[in-house]
Amino acid sequence: MNRLLVKLAIAVAVGGLLSSNRAAAQELPPQKKAGHVEITQGPALELAHDGSAIVRWTTTNPRGDDEHFGIVRYGTDPVLLSQMAKSPIRLNRAHPETIFRVLMEGLKPQTTYYYKVTSIDAAGDSDGVESPVNHFTTPAPGQRFVAYPPQPVPKPK
């Protein structure tokens, strides 16, 4: 009988570990927002093909809530950036910098687009950083532009 109770207790403990959910997990309180956030790299076009493009940039870690959003405002007129693309990101508290990547879709081929980037927290409050206006030209249909190619994997010796 004791063996049965031990087995049952182990099964319940393992089941509890395997079925744990996020609601039961302890969530850390938000960090204090950074006093000053700056763009340390980019923004730059990472990839463009078949009507879509990805813009990438790096900032100092904005801190605050873990959930943030990268925002790209863009258009074909550098003064009228009437379109917006937004991508979520989860901050890594252990990293001093944050890399944002935002996908823009519905772009026309061989067209110059102007854009600027910023980021916001989950409440919609700005992280206090915005880039100057930049631009890129989308490739012709069937072509692609890749600025950040994957690094080759070293061959074993």
PyMOL commands that set and color helices and strands:
alter all, ss='L'
color gray80, all
select helices_A, chain A and resi 2-18
alter helices_A, ss='H'
color red, helices_A
select strands_A, chain A and resi 39-49+52-60+67-75+83-90+97-105+112-121+126-130+134-137+144-146
alter strands_A, ss='S'
color yellow, strands_A
deselect
rebuild
show_as cartoon
